[in-house]
C-alpha cells in the first residue's frame, strides 16, 4: 500500500457544489456597544440650552397670533381705543386742574399778596411823610397828623403779618418780611425820640428825624419794594400757568377722535352697518370733552387777560403813582426841616437834595397819571385819575410859591404853606391826590376781581367732567367692540 494517497478536508466551509451539505449563513455585522460616557472633566462647559423667553415676548406672540383672526383684531382695537380715550381724559383732567389751581391763586393768593406788598410800601412811605409833617409843625402838630402816622404804622405791621403767613417758609420774601419786622421798631424809636426833642425845642431832634428818614429811605423802602417786585413776579408766573394752552390734552383728544372714526369706518366696511352705537357714544363723549377743554380754556384765558389788562396793569401804575406822591410829599417836608443841609450837584452847583427829589417825584407822578388814564377802560376809572392830575398840578403851583418863600428867607410862611396853616396849603393838594388815587385803586381792584373771577369760573367742573366723560367714552368703545365680538360666538 505504499502508493496510498492521504486526503485532507477542504479549508473552506462551503460545501462543494452538488453536495447535499447545507451552507452556513453569513452573520450580519452587529452594532457595537455604546461607549460608556466619559466623565466630564473640570474644564468641560456643558452646552447652554435654549434661552428662556420673557413674559413680554410670549405676550407679543400671543397678541400676534390673536391678530390673525377677526375676533382677535377686534379685541386689540377695543383695548387700544379704551386706553387712548382714558388717556385723553386723564391728561385733560390733569392739565385743567393745574390751570384752575393757577387761576384760583391769581384771584385769591398772588394778586392780593402783590397788593399787600404795595400797601406795605405805601403805608411805610406815608408814615414817614406824616412823621416829617408832624415834626415840621412842632408844638402845633395836629392830632389828625399823629393819628395818621400811627394808622400807617399799624397798617404796615398788620400787612407784614399777613404777608408772613402767606409766604413760603425760607423764601426770599419771608426773609425780607422778617427784616422789615426788625427794622420797624427801630424806625418808630427814632421818630419818637425826634418828636420828644422837637417838643422841647432841642435841635438834635432834626438829627434823629434824619436818621429815621435814612432808615426808611435806605433800608425799609428798598426792602418793601423788593418784596413788591417778587410778589409781582409770582403773580405773573401764576398768570402764565393759568393761561398756558393744554396742547397735550387737545392732541390726545384729536388722536382719540381719529382712532374712533377709523374704527367706525372699519366696522362699516366689514358689516355694511352705518352706525355702531357704542362707538358713536364714545365719539360723542370725546367731542364734548375736547370742545369743553378748548372753549372753557379760551373763555378762562380771555377773562384772565382782561383782568390783567384792565386790572393788574392799572393797579401797578396806580400803586407807583401813589408811591411817587408820598415820596414827593416827604421830600417837600424834609426840604424845610433840613434847610439845605443835604445837597446834590445839579449842573455843577450844589442844590437842596430834597428839593431835587420833589421835582423828580412830581414828574414821575405826572407820567404815571397819564399812563393810568390811558389804561382806564371806563369813566368810573378815568375820573379819579383825572381828579388826581388836577390836584397834582395845583400842588406843583403851590409848592413853587412855598419854595420861593423858602429861597428868599421867609421860612415861617413857607412852612405854613406846606403844613396847612397858611392860605392854599400844599398839604390839601397832597391829601386830595392821595384820596383820588385810593378811589381809583378801589375801582381797579373791583375790575380785576370781576374779570379774574369770570376766568376762574370758566374752568369750574371741567377736570371732573373730563374724567367722567372719558370713562363714559371708554365704556362706549368697549361695548361697541363687544357687540361686534358677539357676532362670532
C-alpha positions as CSV (number, residue, x, y, z in Angstrom):
1,X,0.0,0.0,0.0
2,X,2.9,2.2,-0.3
3,X,1.1,4.2,-3.0
4,X,-1.8,5.1,-0.9
5,X,-2.9,8.8,-1.0
6,X,-3.8,10.9,2.1
7,X,-6.7,13.1,1.6
8,X,-7.3,16.4,3.7
9,X,-10.6,18.1,4.1
10,X,-11.0,21.4,2.2
11,X,-10.2,24.6,4.2
12,X,-13.3,26.3,3.0
13,X,-16.5,25.6,4.9
14,X,-18.5,26.0,1.8
15,X,-19.8,22.7,0.6
16,X,-18.8,21.9,-2.9
17,X,-21.4,22.2,-5.5
18,X,-23.7,19.2,-5.8
19,X,-23.1,18.0,-2.3
20,X,-26.1,17.7,0.0
21,X,-24.5,19.7,2.9
22,X,-26.2,23.0,3.5
23,X,-24.3,26.2,3.7
24,X,-23.9,28.3,6.9
25,X,-25.4,31.7,6.5
26,X,-23.2,34.7,7.0
27,X,-23.7,36.7,10.2
28,X,-24.6,40.3,9.6
29,X,-22.5,42.9,11.2
30,X,-23.7,43.8,14.7
31,X,-23.7,47.4,16.0
32,X,-21.1,48.0,18.6
33,X,-22.0,48.6,22.2
34,X,-22.4,52.2,23.1
35,X,-19.3,53.6,24.6
36,X,-19.6,54.4,28.3
37,X,-19.9,58.1,28.9
38,X,-16.7,59.8,29.7
39,X,-17.0,61.7,32.9
40,X,-16.8,65.4,32.3
41,X,-13.6,67.0,33.4
42,X,-13.4,70.2,35.4
43,X,-12.7,72.3,32.2
44,X,-15.7,71.0,30.2
45,X,-18.6,73.5,30.0
46,X,-22.0,72.0,29.2
47,X,-23.7,73.4,26.2
48,X,-26.4,76.0,27.1
49,X,-30.0,75.2,26.5
50,X,-32.3,77.5,24.5
51,X,-32.8,80.9,26.2
52,X,-35.9,81.3,28.3
53,X,-38.5,83.6,26.8
54,X,-39.8,86.6,28.7
55,X,-43.4,87.1,29.6
56,X,-43.5,90.1,27.4
57,X,-42.2,88.2,24.3
58,X,-44.7,85.5,24.9
59,X,-47.5,88.1,25.2
60,X,-46.4,89.7,21.9
61,X,-46.5,86.3,20.2
62,X,-50.0,85.6,21.6
63,X,-51.1,89.1,20.5
64,X,-49.7,88.5,17.1
65,X,-51.4,85.1,16.9
66,X,-54.7,86.6,18.1
67,X,-54.4,89.4,15.5
68,X,-54.6,86.8,12.7
69,X,-58.3,86.3,13.4
70,X,-61.0,88.9,13.3
71,X,-62.1,88.4,16.9
72,X,-58.6,88.8,18.0
73,X,-58.2,92.0,16.0
74,X,-61.4,93.4,17.5
75,X,-60.1,92.8,21.0
76,X,-56.9,94.6,20.2
77,X,-58.8,97.5,18.7
78,X,-61.1,97.7,21.6
79,X,-58.3,97.7,24.1
80,X,-56.4,100.4,22.2
81,X,-59.4,102.6,21.9
82,X,-60.2,102.4,25.6
83,X,-56.6,103.1,26.5
84,X,-56.5,106.1,24.2
85,X,-59.8,107.6,25.4
86,X,-58.9,107.1,29.1
87,X,-55.5,108.7,28.5
88,X,-57.1,111.7,26.8
89,X,-59.5,112.1,29.8
90,X,-56.7,111.7,32.4
91,X,-54.4,114.3,30.7
92,X,-57.3,116.7,30.2
93,X,-58.3,116.4,33.8
94,X,-54.7,116.9,35.0
95,X,-53.9,119.9,32.8
96,X,-57.2,121.7,33.5
97,X,-56.8,121.0,37.3
98,X,-53.4,122.8,37.1
99,X,-54.9,125.7,35.2
100,X,-57.8,126.0,37.5
101,X,-55.5,126.0,40.5
102,X,-53.3,128.7,39.0
103,X,-56.4,130.8,38.2
104,X,-57.5,130.4,41.8
105,X,-54.0,131.5,43.0
106,X,-54.2,134.6,40.8
107,X,-57.5,135.6,42.3
108,X,-57.0,134.7,46.0
109,X,-53.3,134.5,46.6
110,X,-50.7,136.1,44.4
111,X,-52.6,139.2,43.4
112,X,-53.8,140.0,46.9
113,X,-50.3,139.5,48.2
114,X,-48.9,141.8,45.5
115,X,-51.4,144.4,46.6
116,X,-50.5,143.9,50.2
117,X,-46.8,144.3,49.4
118,X,-47.7,147.6,47.6
119,X,-49.8,148.7,50.7
120,X,-46.8,147.9,52.9
121,X,-44.6,150.2,50.8
122,X,-47.3,152.9,50.7
123,X,-48.0,152.7,54.4
124,X,-44.3,153.0,55.3
125,X,-43.8,155.9,52.9
126,X,-47.0,157.6,54.2
127,X,-45.9,157.1,57.8
128,X,-42.6,158.7,57.0
129,X,-44.4,161.6,55.4
130,X,-46.7,162.0,58.4
131,X,-43.7,161.9,60.8
132,X,-41.9,164.6,58.8
133,X,-45.1,166.8,58.7
134,X,-45.7,166.4,62.4
135,X,-42.1,167.3,63.2
136,X,-42.4,170.3,60.9
137,X,-45.5,171.5,62.7
138,X,-43.6,171.3,66.1
139,X,-45.9,172.1,69.0
140,X,-48.6,172.9,66.5
141,X,-48.8,169.2,65.4
142,X,-52.4,168.4,64.8
143,X,-53.9,165.2,66.4
144,X,-55.0,164.1,63.0
145,X,-51.4,164.1,61.8
146,X,-50.3,162.0,64.7
147,X,-53.2,159.6,64.2
148,X,-52.4,159.3,60.5
149,X,-48.8,158.3,61.4
150,X,-50.0,155.7,63.9
151,X,-52.6,154.3,61.5
152,X,-49.9,153.9,58.8
153,X,-47.5,152.1,61.2
154,X,-50.3,149.8,62.4
155,X,-51.4,149.0,58.9
156,X,-47.8,148.2,57.8
157,X,-47.4,145.9,60.8
158,X,-50.7,144.1,60.0
159,X,-49.9,143.7,56.3
160,X,-46.4,142.3,57.3
161,X,-48.1,139.7,59.5
162,X,-50.5,138.7,56.6
163,X,-47.6,138.5,54.1
164,X,-45.6,136.4,56.5
165,X,-48.4,133.9,56.9
166,X,-48.9,133.6,53.2
167,X,-45.2,133.5,52.1
168,X,-43.3,130.2,51.7
169,X,-41.0,129.3,54.6
170,X,-37.4,130.0,53.8
171,X,-38.1,132.1,50.7
172,X,-36.6,135.4,49.9
173,X,-40.0,137.1,50.6
174,X,-40.1,135.5,54.1
175,X,-36.6,136.8,54.8
176,X,-37.4,140.3,53.6
177,X,-40.6,140.4,55.8
178,X,-38.6,139.3,58.8
179,X,-36.0,142.1,58.2
180,X,-38.8,144.6,57.9
181,X,-40.3,143.4,61.2
182,X,-37.0,144.0,62.9
183,X,-36.5,147.5,61.3
184,X,-40.0,148.8,62.1
185,X,-39.4,149.1,65.9
186,X,-36.1,150.8,65.3
187,X,-37.7,153.4,63.0
188,X,-40.5,154.0,65.5
189,X,-38.0,154.6,68.2
190,X,-36.1,157.2,66.2
191,X,-39.3,159.0,65.3
192,X,-40.5,159.2,68.9
193,X,-37.1,160.5,70.0
194,X,-37.1,163.1,67.3
195,X,-40.7,164.2,68.3
196,X,-39.8,164.4,72.0
197,X,-36.7,166.6,71.3
198,X,-38.7,168.7,68.9
199,X,-41.4,169.5,71.6
200,X,-38.7,170.6,74.0
201,X,-37.1,172.8,71.3
202,X,-33.9,170.8,71.1
203,X,-32.3,171.0,67.6
204,X,-31.0,167.4,68.0
205,X,-34.5,166.3,67.1
206,X,-33.7,167.0,63.5
207,X,-30.8,164.6,63.5
208,X,-33.0,161.9,64.9
209,X,-35.6,162.5,62.3
210,X,-32.9,162.4,59.6
211,X,-31.7,159.1,61.0
212,X,-35.3,157.8,60.9
213,X,-35.7,159.0,57.3
214,X,-32.5,157.4,56.2
215,X,-33.6,154.1,57.9
216,X,-36.8,154.3,56.0
217,X,-35.4,155.5,52.6
218,X,-32.3,153.4,52.5
219,X,-33.3,150.2,54.2
220,X,-37.1,149.8,54.7
221,X,-38.5,151.1,51.5
222,X,-36.0,149.3,49.3
223,X,-36.8,146.0,51.0
224,X,-40.5,146.7,50.7
225,X,-40.0,147.5,47.0
226,X,-38.1,144.2,46.6
227,X,-41.0,142.4,48.3
228,X,-43.4,144.1,45.9
229,X,-41.4,143.1,42.9
230,X,-41.1,139.5,43.9
231,X,-44.8,139.2,44.6
232,X,-45.4,140.7,41.1
233,X,-43.2,138.1,39.6
234,X,-45.1,135.4,41.4
235,X,-48.4,136.9,40.1
236,X,-47.0,136.9,36.5
237,X,-45.9,133.2,36.9
238,X,-49.4,132.2,38.1
239,X,-50.9,134.1,35.1
240,X,-48.6,132.2,32.8
241,X,-49.6,128.8,34.3
242,X,-53.3,129.6,34.2
243,X,-53.2,130.8,30.5
244,X,-50.9,128.0,29.1
245,X,-52.8,126.2,26.3
246,X,-53.4,122.5,27.1
247,X,-51.7,121.2,24.0
248,X,-51.2,117.6,25.3
249,X,-54.9,117.2,26.1
250,X,-56.0,118.6,22.8
251,X,-53.5,116.5,20.9
252,X,-54.7,113.3,22.6
253,X,-58.3,114.3,22.0
254,X,-57.8,114.7,18.3
255,X,-55.9,111.4,18.2
256,X,-58.7,109.6,20.1
257,X,-61.4,111.0,17.7
258,X,-59.3,110.0,14.7
259,X,-59.0,106.4,16.1
260,X,-62.7,106.2,16.8
261,X,-63.6,107.4,13.3
262,X,-61.2,104.8,11.8
263,X,-62.8,102.1,13.9
264,X,-66.3,103.1,12.8
265,X,-65.3,103.2,9.2
266,X,-63.7,99.7,9.5
267,X,-66.8,98.4,11.1
268,X,-68.9,99.8,8.3
269,X,-66.7,98.3,5.6
270,X,-67.0,94.8,7.1
271,X,-70.6,94.8,8.2
272,X,-72.2,97.5,6.0
273,X,-73.8,98.9,9.1
274,X,-73.7,102.7,9.2
275,X,-73.6,103.2,13.0
276,X,-72.1,101.3,15.9
277,X,-73.9,102.7,19.0
278,X,-71.1,102.1,21.4
279,X,-68.5,103.8,19.1
280,X,-70.9,106.7,18.4
281,X,-71.3,107.2,22.2
282,X,-67.6,107.2,22.7
283,X,-67.1,109.7,19.8
284,X,-69.8,112.0,21.2
285,X,-68.4,112.0,24.7
286,X,-64.9,112.6,23.4
287,X,-66.1,115.5,21.2
288,X,-67.8,117.0,24.3
289,X,-64.6,116.8,26.4
290,X,-62.5,118.2,23.6
291,X,-64.9,121.2,23.0
292,X,-65.2,121.8,26.7
293,X,-61.5,121.9,27.2
294,X,-60.9,124.2,24.2
295,X,-63.9,126.5,24.8
296,X,-63.5,126.6,28.6
297,X,-59.8,127.4,28.4
298,X,-60.4,130.1,25.8
299,X,-63.1,131.8,27.9
300,X,-60.9,131.5,31.0
301,X,-57.9,132.9,29.1
302,X,-60.0,135.8,27.9
303,X,-61.2,136.6,31.4
304,X,-57.6,136.4,32.8
305,X,-56.3,138.6,30.0
306,X,-59.0,141.1,30.8
307,X,-58.2,141.0,34.5
308,X,-54.5,141.7,33.7
309,X,-55.0,144.3,31.0
310,X,-57.7,146.3,32.8
311,X,-56.9,145.3,36.4
312,X,-53.4,144.4,37.3
313,X,-51.7,146.8,34.9
314,X,-53.8,149.7,36.1
315,X,-53.2,148.7,39.7
316,X,-49.5,148.6,39.2
317,X,-49.4,152.0,37.7
318,X,-51.7,153.5,40.3
319,X,-49.5,152.0,43.1
320,X,-46.4,153.5,41.5
321,X,-48.2,156.9,41.2
322,X,-49.2,156.8,44.9
323,X,-45.7,155.9,46.0
324,X,-44.3,158.8,43.9
325,X,-46.9,161.2,45.5
326,X,-46.0,160.0,49.0
327,X,-42.3,160.3,48.4
328,X,-42.7,163.8,46.9
329,X,-44.6,164.9,50.0
330,X,-41.9,163.5,52.2
331,X,-39.2,165.3,50.2
332,X,-41.2,168.6,50.4
333,X,-41.3,168.4,54.2
334,X,-37.7,167.3,54.6
335,X,-36.6,170.2,52.4
336,X,-37.9,172.6,55.0
337,X,-36.7,170.5,58.0
338,X,-33.1,170.2,56.8
339,X,-33.0,173.7,55.3
340,X,-30.5,172.9,52.6
341,X,-28.2,170.8,54.8
342,X,-28.3,168.0,52.3
343,X,-27.2,168.9,48.8
344,X,-26.7,167.2,45.5
345,X,-24.9,168.6,42.4
346,X,-27.1,169.9,39.6
347,X,-25.3,171.4,36.6
348,X,-22.2,171.6,38.7
349,X,-24.0,173.5,41.5
350,X,-24.9,172.2,45.0
351,X,-28.7,172.1,45.2
352,X,-31.0,171.0,48.0
353,X,-31.3,167.3,47.6
354,X,-34.9,167.1,48.9
355,X,-36.0,169.9,46.5
356,X,-34.5,167.9,43.6
357,X,-36.1,164.8,44.9
358,X,-39.5,166.5,45.0
359,X,-39.2,167.7,41.4
360,X,-38.2,164.2,40.3
361,X,-41.1,162.5,42.1
362,X,-43.7,165.0,40.9
363,X,-42.5,164.4,37.3
364,X,-42.8,160.7,37.8
365,X,-46.3,161.2,39.3
366,X,-47.4,163.1,36.3
367,X,-46.2,160.4,33.9
368,X,-47.9,157.6,35.9
369,X,-51.2,159.5,36.0
370,X,-51.1,159.9,32.2
371,X,-50.4,156.2,31.9
372,X,-53.2,155.3,34.3
373,X,-55.7,157.4,32.5
374,X,-54.9,155.7,29.2
375,X,-55.3,152.2,30.8
376,X,-58.7,153.0,32.4
377,X,-61.5,151.4,30.4
378,X,-64.5,153.3,31.8
379,X,-65.4,156.7,33.1
380,X,-65.5,155.4,36.7
381,X,-61.8,154.5,36.4
382,X,-60.8,157.6,34.4
383,X,-62.5,160.3,36.6
384,X,-60.4,159.7,39.8
385,X,-57.2,159.7,37.8
386,X,-58.3,163.0,36.1
387,X,-59.1,164.5,39.5
388,X,-55.7,163.4,40.9
389,X,-54.0,165.0,37.9
390,X,-55.8,168.3,38.6
391,X,-54.8,168.3,42.2
392,X,-51.2,167.4,41.3
393,X,-51.0,170.5,39.1
394,X,-52.3,172.7,41.8
395,X,-49.8,171.1,44.2
396,X,-47.0,171.9,41.9
397,X,-48.1,175.6,41.7
398,X,-48.4,175.9,45.4
399,X,-45.1,174.2,46.0
400,X,-43.5,176.7,43.7
401,X,-44.8,179.5,45.8
402,X,-43.6,177.9,49.1
403,X,-40.2,177.1,47.6
404,X,-39.8,180.7,46.5
405,X,-40.6,181.9,50.0
406,X,-38.1,179.5,51.5
407,X,-35.4,180.5,49.0
408,X,-35.9,184.2,49.8
409,X,-35.6,183.6,53.5
410,X,-39.3,183.6,54.5
411,X,-39.1,180.3,56.2
412,X,-42.1,180.7,58.5
413,X,-44.5,181.5,55.7
414,X,-43.0,178.7,53.6
415,X,-43.6,176.2,56.4
416,X,-47.2,177.4,57.0
417,X,-47.8,177.0,53.2
418,X,-46.7,173.4,53.4
419,X,-48.2,172.2,56.7
420,X,-51.6,173.7,56.1
421,X,-51.6,176.8,58.4
422,X,-51.4,179.4,55.6
423,X,-53.7,180.1,52.7
424,X,-53.9,177.5,49.9
425,X,-51.5,175.0,51.5
426,X,-49.8,172.2,49.6
427,X,-51.0,169.7,52.2
428,X,-54.6,169.9,51.0
429,X,-53.5,169.2,47.4
430,X,-51.4,166.2,48.5
431,X,-54.4,164.8,50.6
432,X,-56.7,165.2,47.6
433,X,-54.2,163.5,45.3
434,X,-53.9,160.6,47.7
435,X,-57.7,160.3,48.2
436,X,-58.3,160.3,44.4
437,X,-55.6,157.6,43.9
438,X,-57.1,155.4,46.6
439,X,-60.5,155.7,44.9
440,X,-59.0,154.7,41.6
441,X,-57.3,151.8,43.2
442,X,-60.5,150.5,44.8
443,X,-62.3,150.7,41.4
444,X,-59.5,148.9,39.5
445,X,-59.3,146.2,42.3
446,X,-63.0,145.6,41.7
447,X,-62.5,145.4,38.0
448,X,-59.7,142.8,38.5
449,X,-61.7,140.7,40.8
450,X,-64.7,140.6,38.5
451,X,-62.7,139.7,35.4
452,X,-60.5,137.2,37.2
453,X,-63.5,135.5,38.9
454,X,-65.1,135.1,35.4
455,X,-61.9,133.5,34.1
456,X,-61.6,131.1,37.1
457,X,-65.3,130.2,37.0
458,X,-65.0,129.1,33.3
459,X,-62.8,126.2,34.5
460,X,-65.2,125.1,37.3
461,X,-66.1,121.4,37.0
462,X,-64.0,120.9,33.8
463,X,-61.4,118.5,35.3
464,X,-64.1,116.3,36.9
465,X,-66.3,116.5,33.8
466,X,-63.5,115.5,31.6
467,X,-62.7,112.5,33.7
468,X,-66.3,111.3,33.9
469,X,-66.9,111.7,30.2
470,X,-63.6,110.0,29.3
471,X,-64.7,106.9,31.3
472,X,-68.1,107.0,29.6
473,X,-66.3,107.2,26.2
474,X,-64.0,104.3,27.1
475,X,-67.0,102.2,28.2
476,X,-68.8,103.0,24.9
477,X,-65.8,102.0,22.8
478,X,-65.5,98.6,24.7
479,X,-69.3,98.0,24.4
480,X,-69.3,98.8,20.7
481,X,-66.4,96.4,20.0
482,X,-68.0,93.8,22.3
483,X,-71.2,94.0,20.2
484,X,-69.2,93.0,17.1
485,X,-67.4,90.2,19.0
486,X,-70.8,88.7,20.0
487,X,-71.5,88.1,16.3
488,X,-68.6,85.5,16.2
489,X,-70.0,83.4,19.1
